[in-house]
Amino acid sequence: MANENSLQEPQHSIQQILEAETNNFVELAKIAGLDIATDFADADLSGVDLRDADLSRANLSGADLTYADLSGANLTHADLSRADLSGANLIFAKLSGANLSGVNLGRAKLSGADLSRADLRGAKLRDADLRRANLRATDLRGTKLKGAKWSLDKLSRAKLMDTSTYLIIIVFTLCIFFTTFYYPTISLIGFFVSIFVSMLLESFRSSLIKERAKDAKNSQ
């Protein structure tokens, strides 16, 4: 009797899915008794339709989402680390604060996507479309951007340098400030040195952006 009941439960779920009047993946997952937030790590979701789905804080790490339609989906603070999103449609997707470290986004469509404060360290973005994407404070350290399309003004807002680099410059600037405070006679020198340090930081950032742009141009 126990075996019969255990067999009837999945059969009942399958019947409910077949009779469901929706093709919404999240709704179908609920019918099947699955939790999108926990049950789809390393899952095969290639080509699945997840348009406008609420996947905030979902665990999709290591999932196969190749050519999935995630346009307009809410993926804020979701874990997509190591996932394969190559060829996926992420147009206007909300990815703010998402973990995208080590993800494959080759040829993915990310135009208009919100990637602010997302972690993209070590991600593969070859031939991805990042035009009009929000890259404010996005961590792009170690990413592969060859062939990717983006706006330089958007890329300039991304995080391209290690925190240690910023700290060294800040400490150096503070040293100059306190030196000029206690020794007013050299305040003019300190003022010009501070300007020079600021220009050096901006020059370093610009060179990184130009280097990424050059790599993308050479690969096309």
Long-range contacts (C-beta under 8 A, 24 or more apart in sequence): 23-49, 24-49, 24-53, 25-49, 25-50, 25-53, 26-50, 26-53, 26-54, 26-55, 41-79, 56-94, 61-99, 71-109, 96-134, 126-219, 130-154, 130-155, 145-212, 145-215, 145-216, 146-215, 146-216, 146-218, 146-219, 147-216, 147-219, 147-220, 148-216, 149-216, 152-209, 152-213, 155-209, 155-212, 156-205, 156-206, 156-209, 160-205, 160-208, 160-209, 160-212, 161-204, 161-205, 161-208, 165-204, 169-197, 169-200, 169-201, 172-197, 173-197
